Amino acid sequence: MTGGVHTAGDLAEGVPDPLRALPHRPDTSGTAGHPFAPSDQGITDDGRMRAQDLVVEETATEDAVTVDTDLPGQVHETLADYLEIRITECRDIDPAFAEAVRELARFVLGGGKRIRPAFAWWGWRAAGGAAEGRQATAMLRAASALELIQTCALMHDDLIDDSDTRRGHSTVHVRFAETHRNERWNGSARRFGTAAAVLLGDLAMSWADDMVRSSGLPGACLARAMQPWQAMRTEVLAGQYLDILGQARGDESPEAALRIDELKSASYTVQRPLQFGAELGGADAATMAALSRFGADIGVAFQLRDDLLGVFGDPDVTGKPAGDDLREGKRTLLVAEAFGRARQHGDQSSLDVLHSVLGEEDPHPSQVQQARQVLEHLGAVRAVEDRITTLTEKAMATLETTDLPEPAATRLAELAIAVTDRNA
């Protein structure tokens, strides 16, 4: 079966389900030693668990896994445990709602590089935070919550961009629309899919807050970290709005493109997660300042790399159609550079090519290829590559001149290369 929201029966027939694919986890109904075991305050009068009141219990020493060595896997397990509890909670509300939430869980657990939790974790470690034990487990949970914000952003981004695919699969709104059509329900399938994706995205954002608050970290740590946490959520939405505003206005200036990059990606993907983790770890002012500079540079470089991949990336790697950013009419720095250079040289034919494909709902592959050639011919690709290199070198210099503890310093450098490298 392809497309649609799968039922429990579909899952039993072999449809991949990230929740079922996980190793068996202990019953969360109250056993001591489970990393998210409930406290007395987490039990309602009828004996049910409240996910928002869960506290983190320290894993036994012999079972402890140092997060440093398997961060993506640990984030995945943490999210799976949390979502399993929330699905059970939703089943008590209504089975149909719980089934919709399982689609949210599949999206969260179905892919992603876990970049934001990684930067938050290494911000924590750079501040002297522990790699294992009760506090590390709590920090892992707080960092993992960033993936729920990412889920909200991606679901809504796919709606805004009217994207059909994400990570090589149908987007959430498309899947719900397909279910509506398959079940022959009343009304518009498209509107149903849109509404479901909006609501699930909102739910993911709400649960991100719940997950941080119930992480088990001390209240003083959480209070410190609220400033970057709150700023990140506002800035990513500001960047998203400026993105659609720029498309509507046809703003082709490099300044507008860079501002969007700073808000929508640099802040949200690197700088604020780093600050979030560092604040939770109690970083001093010098460490915070260095991580902020590093994060700002790498964050923009990351987005510029993403812009290049949005035009030149392999769909089998990116999970998106070739030239998808051109179809969506995104005014990236790559496009802004091309427009500026074409106008500077009076190259009307290049301008015509770019205008013919930008925002075109279904461009022919030959149009996309011609636009790519124009971007390279004008030197826009080289200009963006050079800026990525400059920003990355500047960020690395910040690390080299800052006395960060190991392995945080080395791992942050590795992360910087991983998110900006052309082959990543």
C-alpha positions as CSV (number, residue, x, y, z in Angstrom):
1,M,0.0,0.0,0.0
2,T,1.3,3.4,-0.9
3,G,0.1,6.8,0.3
4,G,-2.6,7.5,2.8
5,V,-2.7,7.2,6.5
6,H,-2.2,3.6,7.4
7,T,-4.3,1.8,9.9
8,A,-3.2,-0.6,12.5
9,G,-4.2,-3.4,10.1
10,D,-2.0,-2.0,7.4
11,L,0.9,-2.0,9.8
12,A,0.4,-5.6,10.6
13,E,0.5,-6.5,6.9
14,G,4.0,-5.2,6.6
15,V,4.0,-1.5,6.0
16,P,7.1,-0.1,7.6
17,D,6.4,1.5,11.0
18,P,9.3,3.2,12.8
19,L,7.5,2.6,16.1
20,R,7.2,-1.1,15.6
21,A,10.7,-1.4,14.3
22,L,12.3,-0.3,17.5
23,P,13.7,-2.8,20.0
24,H,11.3,-3.7,22.8
25,R,11.2,-1.2,25.5
26,P,10.1,-1.7,29.1
27,D,6.5,-1.1,30.1
28,T,6.2,2.5,31.0
29,S,3.3,2.1,33.4
30,G,5.5,2.6,36.4
31,T,8.5,0.4,36.6
32,A,11.5,1.9,38.3
33,G,14.6,2.3,36.2
34,H,12.8,3.2,33.0
35,P,14.3,6.5,31.8
36,F,10.9,8.1,31.6
37,A,9.3,6.5,34.7
38,P,6.4,8.5,36.2
39,S,6.6,10.2,39.5
40,D,3.7,10.1,42.0
41,Q,2.7,13.5,40.5
42,G,2.5,11.9,37.1
43,I,-0.4,9.6,37.9
44,T,-4.1,10.7,37.6
45,D,-6.8,9.8,40.1
46,D,-7.7,6.8,37.9
47,G,-4.1,5.5,37.8
48,R,-3.2,6.7,34.3
49,M,0.1,8.4,33.5
50,R,0.3,12.0,32.4
51,A,3.1,12.4,29.9
52,Q,3.7,16.1,30.8
53,D,4.5,15.1,34.4
54,L,7.0,12.4,33.6
55,V,10.4,12.7,35.3
56,V,13.7,11.2,34.2
57,E,15.2,8.4,36.2
58,E,18.9,7.7,36.0
59,T,19.8,4.6,34.0
60,A,21.7,1.9,35.8
61,T,25.5,2.4,35.3
62,E,25.9,-1.0,33.6
63,D,23.1,-0.1,31.1
64,A,24.2,3.5,30.5
65,V,25.1,4.4,26.9
66,T,27.3,7.5,26.4
67,V,25.3,9.8,24.2
68,D,28.5,11.1,22.6
69,T,29.0,7.9,20.7
70,D,25.5,7.4,19.3
71,L,23.7,10.7,19.4
72,P,21.3,10.1,16.5
73,G,20.3,6.7,17.8
74,Q,19.8,8.0,21.3
75,V,17.6,10.9,20.0
76,H,15.6,8.4,18.0
77,E,15.0,6.1,21.1
78,T,14.2,9.1,23.3
79,L,11.6,10.4,20.8
80,A,10.1,6.9,20.3
81,D,9.6,6.4,24.0
82,Y,8.1,9.8,24.4
83,L,5.7,9.5,21.4
84,E,4.7,6.0,22.5
85,I,3.5,7.5,25.8
86,R,1.7,10.4,24.1
87,I,0.0,8.0,21.6
88,T,-1.4,6.0,24.5
89,E,-2.6,9.2,26.1
90,C,-4.3,10.2,22.8
91,R,-6.0,6.8,22.5
92,D,-7.8,7.6,25.7
93,I,-9.1,10.8,24.1
94,D,-10.2,9.1,20.8
95,P,-8.8,6.2,18.8
96,A,-9.2,8.1,15.5
97,F,-7.1,11.0,17.0
98,A,-4.5,8.5,18.2
99,E,-4.3,7.0,14.7
100,A,-3.6,10.5,13.2
101,V,-1.0,11.0,15.9
102,R,0.7,7.8,14.8
103,E,1.2,9.5,11.4
104,L,3.0,12.3,13.3
105,A,5.2,9.8,15.1
106,R,6.0,8.1,11.8
107,F,7.1,11.4,10.4
108,V,9.3,12.2,13.4
109,L,10.9,8.8,13.5
110,G,11.1,8.2,9.7
111,G,14.2,10.2,9.0
112,G,16.3,13.3,9.5
113,K,19.9,13.9,10.5
114,R,19.1,15.2,14.0
115,I,21.2,18.3,13.4
116,R,19.5,20.5,15.9
117,P,19.7,18.0,18.9
118,A,23.3,17.5,17.9
119,F,24.2,21.2,18.2
120,A,22.2,21.4,21.5
121,W,24.0,18.4,22.9
122,W,27.4,19.7,22.0
123,G,26.5,23.1,23.4
124,W,25.8,21.3,26.7
125,R,29.0,19.4,26.5
126,A,31.0,22.6,25.6
127,A,29.6,24.1,28.8
128,G,30.9,21.1,30.9
129,G,27.7,19.0,30.9
130,A,28.0,15.3,31.6
131,A,28.0,12.7,28.9
132,E,26.0,10.1,30.9
133,G,24.0,9.8,34.1
134,R,20.8,11.4,35.2
135,Q,21.5,14.9,34.0
136,A,22.7,13.7,30.6
137,T,19.5,11.7,30.2
138,A,17.5,14.7,31.0
139,M,19.5,16.9,28.6
140,L,19.1,14.3,25.9
141,R,15.4,14.6,26.3
142,A,15.4,18.4,26.2
143,A,17.6,18.3,23.1
144,S,15.4,15.7,21.4
145,A,12.4,18.1,21.8
146,L,14.0,20.2,19.0
147,E,13.0,17.5,16.5
148,L,9.4,18.1,17.4
149,I,9.8,21.8,16.5
150,Q,11.5,20.7,13.3
151,T,8.5,18.4,12.6
152,C,6.2,21.3,12.9
153,A,8.3,23.5,10.7
154,L,8.6,20.8,8.0
155,M,4.9,19.9,7.9
156,H,3.9,23.6,7.6
157,D,6.7,24.3,5.2
158,D,5.5,21.6,2.9
159,L,2.0,23.2,3.0
160,I,3.4,26.6,2.2
161,D,5.5,25.3,-0.6
162,D,2.8,22.9,-1.9
163,S,5.3,20.1,-1.8
164,D,4.3,16.6,-2.7
165,T,7.3,14.8,-1.3
166,R,9.6,14.9,1.7
167,R,12.4,12.5,2.3
168,G,11.4,10.5,-0.7
169,H,7.8,9.9,0.5
170,S,4.5,11.7,0.2
171,T,4.2,14.7,2.5
172,V,1.8,14.6,5.4
173,H,-0.9,16.7,3.9
174,V,-0.8,14.6,0.7
175,R,-1.1,11.4,2.7
176,F,-4.2,12.6,4.6
177,A,-5.7,13.8,1.3
178,E,-5.2,10.4,-0.2
179,T,-6.8,8.7,2.8
180,H,-9.8,11.1,2.4
181,R,-10.2,10.1,-1.3
182,N,-9.7,6.4,-0.6
183,E,-12.3,6.4,2.1
184,R,-14.7,8.5,0.0
185,W,-15.3,10.9,2.8
186,N,-17.3,14.1,2.4
187,G,-15.9,17.4,1.4
188,S,-12.6,18.4,-0.2
189,A,-9.7,15.9,0.2
190,R,-7.2,18.7,-0.3
191,R,-8.7,20.8,2.5
192,F,-8.8,17.8,4.8
193,G,-5.2,17.0,4.2
194,T,-4.2,20.7,4.8
195,A,-6.2,20.9,8.0
196,A,-4.7,17.6,9.3
197,A,-1.1,18.7,8.6
198,V,-1.7,22.1,10.3
199,L,-3.1,20.5,13.4
200,L,-0.4,17.8,13.7
201,G,2.2,20.5,13.2
202,D,0.7,22.5,16.0
203,L,0.6,19.5,18.2
204,A,4.3,18.8,17.5
205,M,5.2,22.3,18.6
206,S,3.1,22.0,21.8
207,W,4.7,18.7,22.6
208,A,8.1,20.1,22.2
209,D,7.4,22.5,25.1
210,D,6.0,19.6,27.1
211,M,9.1,17.5,26.5
212,V,11.4,20.2,27.6
213,R,9.4,21.0,30.7
214,S,9.3,17.3,31.7
215,S,12.9,16.6,30.8
216,G,14.0,16.3,34.4
217,L,16.5,19.2,34.3
218,P,16.5,21.6,37.3
219,G,14.2,24.6,37.1
220,A,17.0,27.0,37.2
221,C,18.6,25.4,34.2
222,L,15.3,25.5,32.3
223,A,14.8,29.2,33.2
224,R,18.2,30.1,31.8
225,A,17.5,28.2,28.5
226,M,14.1,29.8,27.9
227,Q,15.5,32.9,26.2
228,P,17.2,31.0,23.3
229,W,14.3,28.5,23.2
230,Q,11.6,31.3,22.9
231,A,13.8,33.4,20.5
232,M,14.3,30.4,18.2
233,R,10.6,29.7,17.8
234,T,9.8,33.3,17.0
235,E,12.7,33.7,14.7
236,V,12.0,30.7,12.5
237,L,8.5,31.9,12.0
238,A,9.7,35.4,11.2
239,G,12.1,33.9,8.6
240,Q,9.4,31.8,7.1
241,Y,7.1,34.8,6.8
242,L,9.9,36.9,5.2
243,D,10.5,34.0,2.8
244,I,6.9,34.0,1.5
245,L,6.8,37.8,1.6
246,G,10.0,37.9,-0.6
247,Q,8.4,35.5,-3.1
248,A,5.2,37.6,-3.2
249,R,7.1,40.8,-3.7
250,G,9.6,39.3,-6.0
251,D,12.4,40.7,-3.8
252,E,15.7,39.7,-5.5
253,S,18.1,41.5,-3.3
254,P,21.0,39.7,-1.6
255,E,20.2,41.5,1.7
256,A,16.7,40.1,1.9
257,A,18.0,36.6,1.1
258,L,20.7,36.7,3.8
259,R,18.2,38.0,6.4
260,I,16.0,35.1,5.7
261,D,18.9,32.7,6.0
262,E,19.9,34.3,9.3
263,L,16.4,33.9,10.8
264,K,15.0,30.8,9.2
265,S,18.1,28.7,9.3
266,A,21.2,30.1,11.1
267,S,19.3,30.9,14.3
268,Y,16.9,27.9,14.2
269,T,19.3,25.2,13.1
270,V,22.6,26.0,14.7
271,Q,22.9,29.2,16.8
272,R,19.9,28.9,19.1
273,P,20.2,25.1,19.7
274,L,23.8,25.7,20.7
275,Q,22.8,28.5,23.0
276,F,20.0,26.3,24.4
277,G,22.3,23.5,25.3
278,A,25.0,25.8,26.6
279,E,22.6,27.6,28.9
280,L,21.3,24.3,30.2
281,G,24.9,23.4,31.0
282,G,25.6,26.6,32.8
283,A,28.1,28.1,30.3
284,D,30.0,31.2,31.2
285,A,29.7,34.4,29.2
286,A,32.9,33.8,27.1
287,T,31.7,30.3,26.1
288,M,28.3,31.6,25.2
289,A,29.7,34.4,23.1
290,A,32.0,32.1,21.2
291,L,29.3,29.5,20.5
292,S,27.0,32.3,19.3
293,R,29.5,33.5,16.8
294,F,30.3,30.0,15.6
295,G,26.6,29.2,15.3
296,A,25.8,32.3,13.4
297,D,28.4,31.6,10.7
298,I,27.8,27.9,10.4
299,G,24.1,28.4,10.4
300,V,24.2,30.7,7.3
301,A,26.7,28.4,5.6
302,F,24.4,25.5,6.2
303,Q,21.5,27.3,4.6
304,L,23.6,28.4,1.6
305,R,24.6,24.7,1.1
306,D,20.9,23.8,1.4
307,D,20.1,26.4,-1.3
308,L,22.6,24.8,-3.7
309,L,21.2,21.4,-3.0
310,G,17.7,22.7,-3.6
311,V,18.7,23.4,-7.2
312,F,21.5,21.0,-7.9
313,G,20.9,18.2,-5.4
314,D,20.2,14.6,-6.3
315,P,16.5,13.8,-5.6
316,D,17.6,10.3,-4.3
317,V,19.7,12.1,-1.7
318,T,17.6,15.2,-0.9
319,G,14.2,13.4,-1.0
320,K,12.8,16.4,-3.1
321,P,12.3,16.8,-6.8
322,A,15.2,18.3,-8.8
323,G,15.1,22.0,-8.9
324,D,12.3,22.2,-6.3
325,D,13.5,25.6,-5.0
326,L,13.1,27.0,-8.5
327,R,9.6,25.7,-8.8
328,E,8.7,27.2,-5.5
329,G,10.1,30.6,-6.6
330,K,12.5,30.9,-3.6
331,R,14.6,34.1,-3.7
332,T,17.7,32.6,-2.3
333,L,21.1,34.2,-2.2
334,L,22.0,31.9,-5.1
335,V,19.2,33.4,-7.2
336,A,19.9,37.0,-5.9
337,E,23.5,36.7,-7.0
338,A,22.5,35.5,-10.4
339,F,20.0,38.4,-10.9
340,G,22.5,41.0,-9.8
341,R,25.2,39.7,-12.1
342,A,22.9,39.3,-15.1
343,R,21.7,42.9,-14.7
344,Q,25.3,44.2,-14.2
345,H,26.3,42.7,-17.5
346,G,23.0,43.5,-19.3
347,D,22.4,39.8,-19.8
348,Q,18.7,39.8,-20.6
349,S,18.6,36.3,-22.0
350,S,19.8,34.9,-18.6
351,L,17.2,37.0,-16.8
352,D,14.5,35.6,-19.1
353,V,15.6,32.0,-18.4
354,L,15.5,32.6,-14.6
355,H,12.2,34.4,-14.7
356,S,10.6,31.7,-16.8
357,V,11.4,28.9,-14.3
358,L,11.1,30.7,-10.9
359,G,7.7,29.9,-9.5
360,E,6.7,27.8,-12.5
361,E,4.4,25.1,-11.0
362,D,5.6,22.2,-13.2
363,P,8.8,23.3,-15.1
364,H,10.1,20.9,-17.8
365,P,13.4,19.2,-16.8
366,S,15.0,21.1,-19.7
367,Q,14.0,24.4,-18.1
368,V,15.5,23.4,-14.8
369,Q,18.7,22.3,-16.6
370,Q,18.9,25.6,-18.5
371,A,18.4,27.6,-15.3
372,R,21.2,25.6,-13.7
373,Q,23.5,26.4,-16.6
374,V,22.7,30.1,-16.3
375,L,23.4,30.0,-12.5
376,E,26.8,28.5,-13.2
377,H,27.6,30.7,-16.2
378,L,26.9,33.9,-14.3
379,G,29.2,32.8,-11.5
380,A,26.4,32.7,-8.9
381,V,27.2,29.2,-7.9
382,R,30.9,30.0,-7.4
383,A,30.0,33.1,-5.3
384,V,27.8,31.1,-3.0
385,E,30.5,28.3,-2.7
386,D,33.1,31.0,-1.8
387,R,30.8,32.5,0.8
388,I,30.2,29.0,2.4
389,T,34.0,28.5,2.6
390,T,34.6,32.0,4.1
391,L,31.9,31.5,6.8
392,T,33.1,28.0,7.6
393,E,36.7,29.1,8.0
394,K,35.6,32.0,10.2
395,A,33.6,29.6,12.4
396,M,36.6,27.2,12.7
397,A,38.8,30.1,13.7
398,T,36.4,30.9,16.5
399,L,36.7,27.3,17.7
400,E,40.4,27.4,17.5
401,T,40.7,30.5,19.6
402,T,38.2,29.4,22.2
403,D,39.2,27.1,25.1
404,L,36.4,24.6,24.8
405,P,36.7,21.2,26.5
406,E,37.1,18.0,24.5
407,P,35.5,16.2,22.9
408,A,33.1,19.1,22.4
409,A,35.6,21.2,20.5
410,T,36.5,18.4,18.0
411,R,32.9,17.3,17.6
412,L,31.6,20.8,16.9
413,A,34.3,21.2,14.2
414,E,33.2,17.9,12.7
415,L,29.6,19.0,12.8
416,A,30.5,22.2,11.0
417,I,32.1,20.3,8.1
418,A,29.2,17.8,8.0
419,V,26.5,20.4,7.6
420,T,28.3,22.6,5.1
421,D,30.2,20.0,2.9
422,R,28.9,19.7,-0.7
423,N,28.7,15.9,-0.3
424,A,27.0,15.8,3.1
